[in-house]
């Protein structure tokens, strides 16, 4: 849902600052629902700003998990040797430095490749500061795109640091800075474990979906080779480089063709680490305009009014101050509705003496969305956004609610083919609110708001991001 933090610090602060131990029954239920909403908001925030991707590749827990059962012969490749590409079963292996996967595989999928020699010129993010020492950590190519990790040692800039220098790691894609990839105090790269992230996760790169996922980590002591293995049998060997005394294995893959496992080869055998991911999609306003420019609609919209009996299954079952439907309808053959009720908050410590609770129902299945005591309950107008949490989602469609700008009488969505779905707003304590839903396979391009001002067409930017995990 779209919810703006108020002076009280938002839903997280409203939940945290309350001593819930002194309440039972109704207040305890409101707390549980508030915590559910906080988890939803945290997930949405992560998707909207930091792309919900596993970590920056520095300073994580150690990697050694003990001996492993021998499952294959250890590789004798040195850390400076070119990567070995083994094609799918029946294919031809290649050791050509920098050879593209399309030249060595019988399939059309793209696999990573690595240069025999690293580039000599590091690429830093804008304004790198005074550089005392620098170099290239790793580089490669995938799906026709080049990537590079570089390090720079710069003055710490803070007397509070324990070391006079700090080391920063920068990522570049196709010769252009993409994002910072972490850092730490001292002249050292303290990466460990295996972590993956998408370029631009820190918001320092242009908006849009990047063509690769970059991962890096420190191989376990004794490991002589690191291999990426795909389900079809394709194997790509990752060079192990040394930078500032730290051994690093860095690589990238096309998110449309991710590897299935990472294998660490040592004299003790082969340790296999599975690689999994969860996908999430978001549709949100990225223009950051406080109030969009109103236009005159070409024609009056066809507005539907939500109808039906609100499905309010949340507990406690108390007499509400108000209740109703924010939205209802049919999307891709699925019946849906978003119902709300306003109940006593149960705590003087909350932002207000009321709690606004919603339930979303799709095809007879109901999800309790949580409660909020911040007003206006739907946040500030024009900030509505949508998130589809993929495999962890409850429903086969995306449904959420928000508040329109003052004077709004209807809210809706416009799709790429010009189709519009518009619903009448419901006034909740003077705030125009509505719930909207759509099939995630056919996402909207605009959020629409109609009123005495004319029409606001707020562009929605669609992005899909993944959280990648290395599972021991």
Number of C-alpha atoms within 10 A of each C-alpha: 21 20 23 19 14 15 9 15 14 19 23 18 16 21 24 13 13 15 10 16 8 9 14 10 10 17 19 18 18 28 23 14 22 25 21 16 21 22 14 17 17 14 16 24 14 13 24 21 11 17 26 23 22 19 20 22 25 22 14 15 10 13 15 12 9 8 12 15 9 14 12 13 12 17 17 11 17 13 17 14 19 21 27 22 28 21 22 18 12 9 14 12 16 17 14 16 16 17 19 20 24 16 11 20 21 14 12 9 13 21 27 27 29 29 19 17 13 17 16 10 10 20 25 25 18 12 6 13 13 10 12 12 11 21 19 20 26 27 24 23 26 22 19 14 14 19 23 28 25 25 28 24 25 21 16 17 11 10 8 8 13 11 14 15 19 21 24 24 26 23 28 24 23 12 14 16 21 27 22 25 23 18 22 20 19 19 18 18 29 21 25 23 19 27 22 24 25 30 26 23 23 15 14 14 18 10 12 11 13 19 18 24 20 21 21 22 23 25 24 20 10 12 20 19 22 26 23 26 21 18 11 11 15 19 22 23 24 28 28 25 20 16 16 14 11 18 21 25 24 25 26 29 22 21 17 11 13 22 23 18 20 25 21 22 26 23 15 17 18 24 24 21 17 16 18 15 16 15 16 22 21 23 24 23 21 15 11 9 11 10 12 15 12 15 12 11 12 7 6 10 16 11 17 16 15 20 13 11 10 20 18 22 15 20 13 13 10 11 11 14 12 12 18 21 25 28 29 26 19 13 16 12 9 15 15 24 28 29 22 24 21 23 23 18 21 21 22 10 14 21 23 17 14 22 26 26 24 26 21 26 22 21 13 12 11 19 17 17 22 23 30 32 26 25 20 21 23 24 23 21 22 24 24 25 22 26 25 23 22 16 12 10 12 15 20 18 19 21 26 21 22 26 29 27 21 15 14 24 20 24 28 24 23 20 15 11 8 10 9 17 18 21 26 23 28 22 15 21 12 9 23 24 28 28 26 25 24 21 16 19 10 11 21 27 21 22 25 21 28 28 16 9 15 15 22 24 20 25 18 22 18 18 18 18 24 23 17 23 19 18 12 11
